[in-house]
């Protein structure tokens, strides 16, 4: 099924991260000592929200917003039916500067998962809905920070669970994360007109693990080609293309030699996927060499390069540290410091048991955690505490 193509013309500069390029210093070798560990996590004052898991967190550039969540607990690996208790719709904002919390207005729809995008003073939430849960409806919401007010907007048609949001050139883009089961159009929402339209058709053949990233002045698309038995006879490598919002034209970019399609950290003209590890296809369908999961893409030259070598024993990436911002997706692991090209270890959040699930939000160059769930065998506990890790970078 071909996507209908319409021109997308917008004003570039509505959203993005201001960052710096990769440092040129030598990266540490596998046998060289790692950089000094970063500071420890600090427990925050009690939030004005009750314990919960699956809370949705968003960084506004000044505050971290936590909205919604779930109080139902299903043991890891168990097949639990839809519970009767409703999801949550309350929320709170945390200001890392003074370390203070404030309650915010309750959302008009309860949810425990949503894709989000930030444009100026507004946060957009695309909520796919949860069949069988009371009040857990599909919705497209806008929260205005200054007014502390919610508005329910017209939602795009189709199953919203396939779509993820990204802010680009002052608009909200909803892209399908996979063409499995049939292609779905990528969409764009204009906040001024309140109208959804289809993005111009991209130059890549149908794919899966599709990810879109805004790096001014282009919207980038990464994904894997949708083929029978992907990754069997040959590696499924990441493909790329970029869209110019001003002209509505796509440009096909060179294919990578990496296996991962995200997450991506954007810093000026550098995009980094910090995912450590890789694969060689195994014994049966060996690919002849090992391909890494992560890598670096230079948007100015449209060229790919490898990640700096990680220290021996470093097998889990927690994210990337830039000059004024970061991407932190785990409460422990290794961070690639772009200022030095070295990997630094993020201290683990202190937990009494290893089986703990924690929502984490990058706040500038810091990381904030609130809530989650902890398991000791089949016994579960909802968490309501909050923590911060401060990188020391000026945001």
Rosetta blueprint (number, residue, H / E / L):
1 X L
2 X L
3 X L
4 X L
5 X L
6 X L
7 X L
8 X L
9 X L
10 X L
11 X L
12 X L
13 X L
14 X L
15 X L
16 X L
17 X L
18 X L
19 X L
20 X L
21 X L
22 X L
23 X L
24 X L
25 X L
26 X L
27 X L
28 X L
29 X L
30 X L
31 X L
32 X L
33 X L
34 X L
35 X L
36 X L
37 X L
38 X L
39 X L
40 X L
41 X L
42 X E
43 X E
44 X L
45 X L
46 X L
47 X L
48 X L
49 X L
50 X L
51 X L
52 X L
53 X E
54 X L
55 X L
56 X E
57 X E
58 X E
59 X E
60 X L
61 X L
62 X L
63 X E
64 X E
65 X E
66 X E
67 X E
68 X E
69 X E
70 X E
71 X L
72 X L
73 X L
74 X L
75 X L
76 X L
77 X L
78 X L
79 X L
80 X L
81 X L
82 X L
83 X L
84 X L
85 X L
86 X L
87 X L
88 X E
89 X E
90 X E
91 X E
92 X E
93 X E
94 X E
95 X E
96 X L
97 X L
98 X L
99 X L
100 X E
101 X E
102 X E
103 X E
104 X E
105 X L
106 X L
107 X L
108 X L
109 X L
110 X L
111 X L
112 X L
113 X L
114 X L
115 X E
116 X E
117 X E
118 X E
119 X E
120 X L
121 X L
122 X E
123 X E
124 X E
125 X E
126 X E
127 X E
128 X L
129 X L
130 X L
131 X L
132 X L
133 X L
134 X L
135 X L
136 X L
137 X L
138 X L
139 X E
140 X E
141 X E
142 X E
143 X E
144 X E
145 X L
146 X L
147 X L
148 X L
149 X E
150 X E
151 X E
152 X E
153 X E
154 X L
155 X L
156 X L
157 X L
158 X L
159 X L
160 X H
161 X H
162 X H
163 X E
164 X E
165 X E
166 X E
167 X E
168 X E
169 X L
170 X L
171 X E
172 X E
173 X E
174 X E
175 X E
176 X E
177 X L
178 X E
179 X L
180 X L
181 X L
182 X L
183 X L
184 X L
185 X L
186 X L
187 X E
188 X E
189 X E
190 X E
191 X L
192 X L
193 X L
194 X L
195 X E
196 X E
197 X E
198 X E
199 X L
200 X L
201 X L
202 X L
203 X L
204 X L
205 X L
206 X L
207 X E
208 X E
209 X E
210 X E
211 X E
212 X E
213 X E
214 X E
215 X E
216 X L
217 X L
218 X E
219 X E
220 X E
221 X E
222 X E
223 X E
224 X E
225 X E
226 X L
227 X L
228 X L
229 X L
230 X L
231 X L
232 X L
233 X L
234 X L
235 X L
236 X L
237 X L
238 X L
239 X E
240 X E
241 X E
242 X E
243 X E
244 X E
245 X L
246 X L
247 X L
248 X L
249 X E
250 X E
251 X E
252 X E
253 X L
254 X L
255 X L
256 X L
257 X L
258 X L
259 X L
260 X L
261 X L
262 X L
263 X L
264 X L
265 X E
266 X E
267 X E
268 X L
269 X L
270 X E
271 X E
272 X E
273 X E
274 X L
275 X L
276 X L
277 X L
278 X E
279 X E
280 X L
281 X L
282 X L
283 X L
284 X L
285 X L
286 X L
287 X L
288 X L
289 X L
290 X L
291 X E
292 X E
293 X L
294 X L
295 X E
296 X E
297 X E
298 X E
299 X L
300 X L
301 X L
302 X L
303 X E
304 X E
305 X E
306 X L
307 X L
308 X L
309 X L
310 X L
311 X L
312 X L
313 X L
314 X L
315 X L
316 X L
317 X E
318 X E
319 X E
320 X E
321 X E
322 X L
323 X L
324 X L
325 X L
326 X E
327 X E
328 X E
329 X L
330 X L
331 X L
332 X L
333 X E
334 X E
335 X E
336 X E
337 X E
338 X L
339 X L
340 X L
341 X L
342 X E
343 X E
344 X E
345 X E
346 X E
347 X L
348 X L
349 X L
350 X L
351 X L
352 X L
353 X L
354 X L
355 X L
356 X E
357 X E
358 X L
359 X L
360 X E
361 X E
362 X E
363 X E
364 X L
365 X L
366 X E
367 X E
368 X E
369 X E
370 X E
371 X E
372 X E
373 X E
374 X E
375 X E
376 X E
377 X L
378 X L
379 X E
380 X E
381 X E
382 X E
383 X E
384 X E
385 X E
386 X E
387 X E
388 X E
389 X E
390 X L
391 X L
392 X L
393 X L
394 X L
395 X L
